[in-house]
Amino acid sequence: MTGTALLTDHYELTMISAAIKAERADRACVFEVFARRLPDGRRYGVVAGTGRVLEALEEFRFSDDEIAALRGVLDQPTLDWLAGYRFSGDIDGYREGELYFPGSPIMTVRGGFAECVVLETVILSILNHDSAIASAASRMVSAAAGRPIIEMGSRRTHERAAVASARAAYVAGLTATSNLEAARTYGVPSAGTAAHAFTLSFATADGSGEKAAFAAQVDALGTGTTLLVDTYDITQGVANAIGAAGPELGAVRIDSGDLGVLARQVRAQLDDLGATNTQIVVSGDLDEYAIASLRAEPVDTYGVGTSLVTGSGAPTAGMVYKLVEVDGIPVAKRSSHKESHGGAKRALRAARDTGTIVEEIIVTGAGMAGDGPVSGLGSLGVRDLQIPLVRGGRVVDDVPTLPDAREHLARGLVSLPWEGLGLSHGDPAVGTRHVSRPEK
């Protein structure tokens, strides 16, 4: 990733200009990222994008071209400050793949006012987008009950958002993506075979084109490929598919119609043709509710796109970036419905011996991540939710990897109270308790 410095809002830089003039740019500050509430209908959220935030931070520099673009907007002292910008503070945060709930301090940024405030937009744009995708994808994974899901939403979103979406979906447990840039950049497994256009390109006046299309695909990709059988007539399409590949065909895909009814019909037809091991892939604007409705049907793999990568299916996480402490003094916003809790916080998660989460405990004034146990919490079994991410402006060496995040989320979902995995509306699956100081 390059050129992240102008991925910010105009007012971030004018605040810096005013702070420099007022000699307040270097005041020691603490900013926190949190969501005041979960999107409607959600019982938990998933943190994703942490790794991308750290990538963006390392590239957050104002080049000569970017400084030139700001001339006439900012005064010279501010331009000089930006030209030498390097974040030198500390960042703690929830590890990628962690569950979060309202009020969770997902990321804490410590440093001078100016060097921290300029990061607000880029941090929020990444975390809000990726966490929204991962939260939606995790619900789909739960609904699929162990069946694989392929992400194929690239054509329904911005070309760069498509790459980030594939990455976040992989964190949440999706098996593969259709997006090759996500495969190249992040190592997400890619998958894909053919669209309706390929079958249609073999069209003939006598209607025999589908057979030729399937034969060509099998010749190129082998009998383990997946043939799209609903271009014309599904029953004939299945017959043509087995005729081209034989009973060893890997899979057929259905992309339209009443998927439950069609899956049953196709399964019966495949079995009658001796293709008992040929799998059925379904796609076509699936969301978690549609996936759940197909749980009893003979579907082997799902393909999801629009409902995963767009706002209707993955509503924004609604995270904010708020100043909570200045020179050790707690500060808080008091606007109606936008209240915040002042003071730097430490996040803990309490669980039963079985591993089931009981509650979040947000403690003000208990130090930074890794500072040792918090006293006064009785016999609760708790663990720190934040981990060190940046120290002295440098990303720490042992930040969890993308596979680590994927595994961590899988374990975390098992720890939710059972009702938290439901698709019905309700309160957050886990309550949050704020402690103003360590309890005695």
C-alpha positions as CSV (number, residue, x, y, z in Angstrom):
1,M,0.0,0.0,0.0
2,T,1.3,3.5,-0.9
3,G,0.2,7.1,-0.7
4,T,-2.0,6.9,2.4
5,A,-1.4,10.4,3.8
6,L,-4.2,12.1,1.8
7,L,-6.6,9.4,2.7
8,T,-7.9,11.9,5.3
9,D,-10.4,14.7,5.8
10,H,-9.6,18.4,5.2
11,Y,-10.4,19.3,8.8
12,E,-7.8,16.9,10.2
13,L,-5.1,19.1,8.7
14,T,-6.7,22.5,9.6
15,M,-7.0,21.2,13.2
16,I,-3.3,20.5,13.1
17,S,-2.6,24.0,11.7
18,A,-4.5,25.6,14.5
19,A,-2.9,23.4,17.1
20,I,0.6,24.3,15.9
21,K,-0.2,28.0,16.1
22,A,-1.6,27.6,19.6
23,E,1.4,25.5,20.6
24,R,-0.9,22.5,21.5
25,A,0.2,20.1,18.7
26,D,2.4,18.0,21.0
27,R,0.1,17.7,24.0
28,A,0.1,14.0,25.2
29,C,-3.2,12.5,24.1
30,V,-5.1,9.2,24.0
31,F,-7.6,8.5,21.3
32,E,-9.9,5.4,21.3
33,V,-11.8,3.6,18.5
34,F,-15.1,2.2,19.6
35,A,-18.7,1.6,18.4
36,R,-21.5,3.1,20.4
37,R,-23.9,0.4,19.3
38,L,-24.0,-2.6,16.9
39,P,-25.9,-2.4,13.6
40,D,-29.6,-3.2,13.8
41,G,-30.2,-7.0,14.2
42,R,-26.6,-7.8,15.1
43,R,-25.6,-9.5,18.4
44,Y,-21.8,-9.1,18.1
45,G,-19.2,-7.6,15.8
46,V,-15.9,-8.8,14.4
47,V,-12.8,-6.8,14.3
48,A,-11.1,-6.9,10.9
49,G,-8.7,-4.6,9.1
50,T,-6.1,-4.3,11.9
51,G,-3.3,-5.6,9.7
52,R,-4.3,-3.1,6.9
53,V,-4.3,-0.2,9.4
54,L,-0.7,-1.1,10.3
55,E,0.2,-1.3,6.6
56,A,-1.3,2.1,6.1
57,L,0.5,3.6,9.1
58,E,3.9,2.5,7.8
59,E,3.2,4.3,4.5
60,F,1.6,7.4,6.1
61,R,4.1,10.0,4.8
62,F,3.5,13.4,3.0
63,S,5.5,13.3,-0.2
64,D,6.6,16.4,-2.1
65,D,3.6,15.9,-4.5
66,E,1.2,15.7,-1.6
67,I,2.7,18.8,0.1
68,A,2.4,20.6,-3.2
69,A,-1.3,19.7,-3.5
70,L,-1.9,21.3,-0.1
71,R,-0.2,24.6,-0.9
72,G,-2.8,27.4,-0.7
73,V,-4.8,25.3,1.8
74,L,-2.4,25.3,4.7
75,D,0.2,27.7,6.0
76,Q,3.9,27.1,5.7
77,P,4.6,26.0,9.3
78,T,1.9,23.3,8.9
79,L,3.3,22.2,5.5
80,D,6.7,21.9,7.1
81,W,5.3,19.8,10.0
82,L,3.5,17.5,7.5
83,A,6.7,17.1,5.4
84,G,8.5,15.6,8.4
85,Y,5.5,13.6,9.7
86,R,6.3,10.2,11.3
87,F,4.0,8.7,13.8
88,S,6.1,8.2,17.0
89,G,3.5,7.0,19.5
90,D,2.0,3.7,20.7
91,I,-1.0,1.8,19.6
92,D,-2.8,-1.0,21.4
93,G,-5.8,-2.8,20.0
94,Y,-8.0,-5.8,19.8
95,R,-6.3,-8.4,17.7
96,E,-7.8,-9.0,14.3
97,G,-10.5,-11.6,14.4
98,E,-11.6,-10.6,18.0
99,L,-15.3,-10.2,18.8
100,Y,-16.4,-6.8,19.9
101,F,-19.5,-5.3,21.6
102,P,-20.7,-1.7,22.2
103,G,-18.2,0.4,24.0
104,S,-15.3,-1.9,23.3
105,P,-12.1,0.1,22.9
106,I,-11.1,-1.6,19.7
107,M,-8.0,0.5,19.2
108,T,-6.1,3.0,21.5
109,V,-3.7,5.5,19.9
110,R,-1.3,7.4,22.2
111,G,1.0,10.3,21.2
112,G,1.0,14.0,20.5
113,F,-2.4,15.5,19.5
114,A,-1.4,16.3,16.0
115,E,0.3,13.1,15.1
116,C,-2.7,11.1,16.4
117,V,-5.6,13.2,15.1
118,V,-4.3,13.0,11.5
119,L,-4.7,9.2,11.6
120,E,-8.4,9.4,12.4
121,T,-9.9,9.0,8.9
122,V,-7.6,6.3,7.6
123,I,-8.0,4.2,10.7
124,L,-11.8,4.5,10.7
125,S,-12.2,4.0,7.0
126,I,-10.3,0.7,7.2
127,L,-11.8,-0.6,10.5
128,N,-15.4,0.4,9.7
129,H,-15.3,-1.2,6.2
130,D,-13.4,-4.4,7.1
131,S,-15.2,-5.0,10.4
132,A,-18.6,-4.6,8.6
133,I,-17.6,-7.2,6.0
134,A,-16.2,-9.7,8.5
135,S,-19.2,-9.3,10.8
136,A,-21.6,-10.1,7.9
137,A,-19.4,-12.9,6.7
138,S,-19.2,-14.6,10.1
139,R,-23.0,-14.7,10.3
140,M,-23.0,-16.5,6.9
141,V,-20.4,-18.9,8.1
142,S,-22.5,-19.7,11.1
143,A,-25.6,-20.2,8.9
144,A,-23.7,-22.5,6.6
145,A,-23.0,-24.9,9.5
146,G,-19.6,-26.0,8.2
147,R,-20.3,-25.9,4.4
148,P,-17.8,-23.9,2.4
149,I,-18.6,-20.4,1.2
150,I,-16.8,-18.7,-1.7
151,E,-16.6,-14.8,-1.8
152,M,-17.5,-13.5,-5.3
153,G,-18.5,-9.9,-4.7
154,S,-15.8,-8.0,-6.7
155,R,-18.2,-6.7,-9.4
156,R,-20.6,-5.3,-6.8
157,T,-18.2,-2.8,-5.1
158,H,-15.3,-0.5,-5.7
159,E,-12.3,-2.3,-7.2
160,R,-10.0,-1.6,-4.1
161,A,-12.8,-2.3,-1.7
162,A,-13.2,-5.7,-3.4
163,V,-9.7,-6.7,-2.3
164,A,-10.3,-5.6,1.2
165,S,-13.6,-7.3,1.3
166,A,-12.1,-10.6,0.2
167,R,-9.5,-10.3,2.9
168,A,-12.0,-9.5,5.7
169,A,-14.3,-12.4,4.5
170,Y,-11.4,-14.8,4.7
171,V,-10.8,-13.7,8.3
172,A,-14.4,-14.5,9.0
173,G,-14.1,-18.1,7.7
174,L,-15.0,-18.0,4.0
175,T,-13.1,-20.6,2.1
176,A,-11.9,-18.7,-1.0
177,T,-12.4,-15.6,-3.2
178,S,-12.9,-15.0,-6.8
179,N,-10.6,-11.9,-6.5
180,L,-7.1,-12.5,-7.8
181,E,-5.6,-9.4,-6.3
182,A,-6.7,-10.6,-2.9
183,A,-5.0,-13.9,-3.6
184,R,-1.8,-12.1,-4.7
185,T,-1.6,-9.5,-2.0
186,Y,-2.9,-11.4,1.0
187,G,-2.7,-15.1,0.1
188,V,-6.4,-15.7,0.2
189,P,-7.2,-18.9,-1.8
190,S,-8.8,-18.1,-5.1
191,A,-11.5,-20.1,-7.0
192,G,-13.6,-19.9,-10.1
193,T,-14.4,-21.6,-13.4
194,A,-16.9,-20.1,-15.9
195,A,-19.8,-17.7,-16.2
196,H,-22.9,-17.8,-18.4
197,A,-21.0,-15.9,-21.0
198,F,-18.8,-18.8,-21.7
199,T,-21.7,-21.1,-22.4
200,L,-23.5,-18.5,-24.5
201,S,-20.3,-18.0,-26.6
202,F,-20.8,-21.5,-28.0
203,A,-24.4,-20.8,-29.0
204,T,-25.6,-22.5,-32.3
205,A,-28.7,-22.4,-34.3
206,D,-29.6,-26.0,-33.4
207,G,-29.2,-25.4,-29.7
208,S,-26.2,-27.7,-29.2
209,G,-23.9,-25.1,-27.9
210,E,-24.1,-26.0,-24.2
211,K,-22.7,-29.5,-24.8
212,A,-19.8,-28.0,-26.7
213,A,-19.2,-25.4,-24.0
214,F,-19.1,-28.0,-21.3
215,A,-16.8,-30.2,-23.3
216,A,-14.4,-27.4,-23.9
217,Q,-14.3,-26.5,-20.2
218,V,-13.7,-30.1,-19.1
219,D,-11.0,-30.4,-21.8
220,A,-9.3,-27.3,-20.3
221,L,-9.9,-27.7,-16.6
222,G,-10.5,-31.4,-16.1
223,T,-13.4,-33.4,-14.8
224,G,-13.0,-31.9,-11.3
225,T,-14.3,-28.6,-12.6
226,T,-17.7,-27.0,-11.8
227,L,-20.1,-26.6,-14.7
228,L,-22.8,-23.9,-14.6
229,V,-26.0,-25.7,-15.6
230,D,-28.7,-23.0,-15.5
231,T,-28.0,-21.0,-18.7
232,Y,-30.9,-22.7,-20.5
233,D,-32.8,-25.6,-18.9
234,I,-31.3,-27.0,-15.7
235,T,-32.5,-30.6,-16.2
236,Q,-30.9,-30.7,-19.7
237,G,-27.9,-28.8,-18.4
238,V,-27.2,-31.5,-15.8
239,A,-27.5,-34.2,-18.4
240,N,-25.2,-32.3,-20.7
241,A,-22.7,-31.8,-17.8
242,I,-22.5,-35.5,-17.0
243,G,-22.4,-36.3,-20.7
244,A,-19.3,-34.1,-21.0
245,A,-17.5,-35.0,-17.9
246,G,-18.9,-38.3,-16.8
247,P,-20.0,-39.3,-13.3
248,E,-16.6,-38.0,-11.9
249,L,-17.6,-34.3,-12.5
250,G,-16.6,-32.2,-9.6
251,A,-19.6,-30.0,-9.2
252,V,-22.5,-28.3,-10.9
253,R,-23.5,-24.7,-10.1
254,I,-27.0,-23.2,-9.9
255,D,-27.2,-19.4,-10.0
256,S,-30.9,-18.7,-10.3
257,G,-34.4,-19.9,-9.4
258,D,-35.8,-21.5,-6.3
259,L,-32.5,-22.9,-5.1
260,G,-33.9,-25.3,-2.5
261,V,-36.3,-27.0,-4.9
262,L,-33.7,-27.0,-7.7
263,A,-31.0,-28.5,-5.4
264,R,-33.2,-31.4,-4.5
265,Q,-34.1,-32.0,-8.2
266,V,-30.5,-31.8,-9.3
267,R,-29.3,-34.1,-6.5
268,A,-31.8,-36.7,-7.5
269,Q,-30.9,-36.4,-11.2
270,L,-27.1,-36.6,-10.5
271,D,-27.6,-39.7,-8.3
272,D,-29.7,-41.3,-11.1
273,L,-26.9,-40.6,-13.5
274,G,-24.4,-42.3,-11.2
275,A,-22.7,-39.0,-10.3
276,T,-23.2,-39.5,-6.6
277,N,-20.1,-37.6,-5.6
278,T,-20.7,-34.6,-7.8
279,Q,-21.3,-31.6,-5.6
280,I,-23.9,-28.8,-5.9
281,V,-22.8,-25.2,-5.6
282,V,-25.5,-22.5,-5.3
283,S,-25.1,-18.7,-5.8
284,G,-27.3,-15.7,-6.6
285,D,-27.7,-12.9,-4.1
286,L,-27.4,-15.2,-1.1
287,D,-27.3,-13.7,2.4
288,E,-27.2,-15.4,5.8
289,Y,-31.0,-15.8,5.9
290,A,-31.0,-17.5,2.5
291,I,-28.1,-19.7,3.5
292,A,-29.9,-20.7,6.7
293,S,-33.0,-21.6,4.7
294,L,-31.0,-23.9,2.6
295,R,-29.4,-25.8,5.5
296,A,-31.6,-28.8,5.1
297,E,-31.1,-29.0,1.3
298,P,-28.5,-31.0,-0.6
299,V,-26.2,-28.0,-1.1
300,D,-22.4,-28.5,-0.7
301,T,-21.0,-25.0,-1.3
302,Y,-22.4,-21.4,-1.4
303,G,-21.2,-18.4,-3.4
304,V,-21.9,-15.0,-1.9
305,G,-21.4,-11.5,-3.4
306,T,-23.8,-8.6,-3.3
307,S,-25.2,-9.2,0.2
308,L,-21.7,-9.4,1.6
309,V,-19.9,-6.5,0.1
310,T,-22.7,-3.8,-0.1
311,G,-24.2,-1.7,2.7
312,S,-27.5,-3.6,2.8
313,G,-25.8,-6.8,3.7
314,A,-22.8,-5.4,5.6
315,P,-24.0,-2.2,7.3
316,T,-21.2,0.0,8.6
317,A,-19.7,-0.9,12.0
318,G,-20.3,2.7,13.1
319,M,-16.9,3.0,14.8
320,V,-15.7,6.4,16.0
321,Y,-12.3,7.8,17.0
322,K,-12.5,9.9,20.1
323,L,-10.1,11.9,22.3
324,V,-10.4,10.5,25.8
325,E,-7.4,11.9,27.6
326,V,-5.2,15.0,27.4
327,D,-2.0,15.2,29.6
328,G,-3.5,12.6,31.9
329,I,-6.8,14.4,32.2
330,P,-9.9,12.4,31.2
331,V,-12.1,14.2,28.6
332,A,-15.4,13.1,27.2
333,K,-18.0,14.2,24.7
334,R,-21.5,14.7,26.3
335,S,-23.7,15.4,23.3
336,S,-27.0,13.6,23.4
337,H,-26.8,10.0,21.9
338,K,-23.1,10.6,21.3
339,E,-21.7,10.3,24.8
340,S,-18.3,8.9,25.4
341,H,-16.5,7.7,28.6
342,G,-13.4,9.8,29.4
343,G,-10.0,8.4,30.3
344,A,-7.8,5.7,28.8
345,K,-9.2,2.3,29.3
346,R,-8.2,-1.3,29.4
347,A,-10.6,-4.0,28.1
348,L,-11.0,-7.4,29.7
349,R,-13.3,-10.4,28.8
350,A,-14.7,-12.6,31.5
351,A,-15.6,-16.2,30.7
352,R,-16.8,-19.3,32.5
353,D,-14.6,-22.4,33.0
354,T,-16.3,-23.8,29.9
355,G,-15.0,-20.9,27.9
356,T,-18.4,-19.2,27.4
357,I,-18.1,-15.4,27.6
358,V,-19.9,-13.8,30.5
359,E,-19.2,-10.1,30.1
360,E,-16.8,-7.3,28.9
361,I,-15.2,-5.3,31.6
362,I,-13.9,-1.9,30.5
363,V,-11.6,-0.5,33.2
364,T,-10.5,3.2,33.3
365,G,-7.1,3.9,34.7
366,A,-5.8,0.3,34.7
367,G,-2.8,0.9,32.4
368,M,-1.9,-0.3,29.0
369,A,-2.1,-3.8,27.4
370,G,0.5,-6.1,28.9
371,D,0.9,-4.1,32.1
372,G,0.0,-7.1,34.2
373,P,-3.3,-8.3,35.9
374,V,-6.0,-5.9,37.0
375,S,-6.7,-6.3,40.7
376,G,-10.0,-6.2,42.4
377,L,-12.1,-8.2,40.0
378,G,-12.7,-11.1,42.3
379,S,-12.5,-14.7,41.1
380,L,-13.5,-13.9,37.5
381,G,-11.3,-15.6,34.9
382,V,-10.4,-12.7,32.6
383,R,-8.1,-12.0,29.7
384,D,-6.8,-8.8,28.2
385,L,-8.5,-8.0,24.8
386,Q,-6.0,-5.4,23.6
387,I,-2.5,-6.3,22.6
388,P,0.5,-4.1,21.7
389,L,0.5,-3.2,18.0
390,V,2.9,-0.2,17.8
391,R,5.6,1.0,20.1
392,G,7.5,4.2,19.5
393,G,6.0,4.5,16.0
394,R,7.2,1.0,14.9
395,V,4.9,-2.0,14.4
396,V,5.8,-4.7,16.9
397,D,7.3,-7.9,15.6
398,D,4.7,-10.4,16.7
399,V,1.5,-8.9,15.4
400,P,-0.9,-11.8,14.6
401,T,-1.0,-12.9,10.9
402,L,-4.1,-13.3,8.7
403,P,-4.3,-17.1,9.4
404,D,-4.0,-16.3,13.1
405,A,-6.9,-13.9,12.9
406,R,-9.0,-16.5,11.1
407,E,-8.3,-19.2,13.7
408,H,-8.9,-16.7,16.5
409,L,-12.3,-15.8,15.3
410,A,-13.3,-19.4,14.8
411,R,-12.5,-20.0,18.5
412,G,-14.2,-16.8,19.6
413,L,-17.5,-17.7,17.9
414,V,-17.6,-21.0,19.9
415,S,-17.2,-19.0,23.1
416,L,-20.4,-16.9,22.4
417,P,-23.5,-17.7,24.4
418,W,-25.6,-19.9,22.0
419,E,-28.2,-17.2,21.5
420,G,-25.5,-14.8,20.2
421,L,-25.2,-16.9,17.0
422,G,-28.9,-16.6,16.2
423,L,-30.0,-14.4,13.3
424,S,-33.0,-12.9,15.1
425,H,-33.0,-9.3,16.6
426,G,-31.9,-8.9,20.2
427,D,-29.5,-7.3,22.6
428,P,-25.8,-7.8,22.3
429,A,-24.8,-11.3,23.1
430,V,-22.6,-10.1,25.9
431,G,-23.1,-7.2,28.2
432,T,-20.4,-4.5,28.9
433,R,-19.6,-3.2,32.4
434,H,-17.6,0.0,32.8
435,V,-15.5,0.3,35.9
436,S,-14.2,3.8,36.7
437,R,-11.3,2.4,38.6
438,P,-10.1,-1.1,39.7
439,E,-12.5,-2.4,42.2
440,K,-11.3,-3.1,45.7
